[in-house]
Amino acid sequence: MKRLLILALAAPLSSCGNDCVDMCQQYARWVEACGTDWETAFPKREWTSVEDCYDTYWDADDARSTSCARQAESWAGKECY
């Protein structure tokens, strides 16, 4: 039972192996945890939600995916300012 609960909680955080989706999810985690909004957090991008981030990186090539992986790792530990 405990394992099912852990899997259920982790499922929404899964990025399906897509580094750019993982990066967008890290951005979303940070935006929510820090109590800000997408427009304030990413003013030059004109994003209003995580969906905008997904749309931006939907067709990421290998180089972009590598960059996304680095960004996801960096944002995973980012604290609010």
Buried (B, 14 or more C-beta within 10 A) or exposed (E): EEEEEEEEEEEEEEBEEBBBBBBBBBBBBBBEEBEBEBEEBBEEEEBEBBEBBBEBBEEBEEEBBEBBBEBBEEBEEBEEE
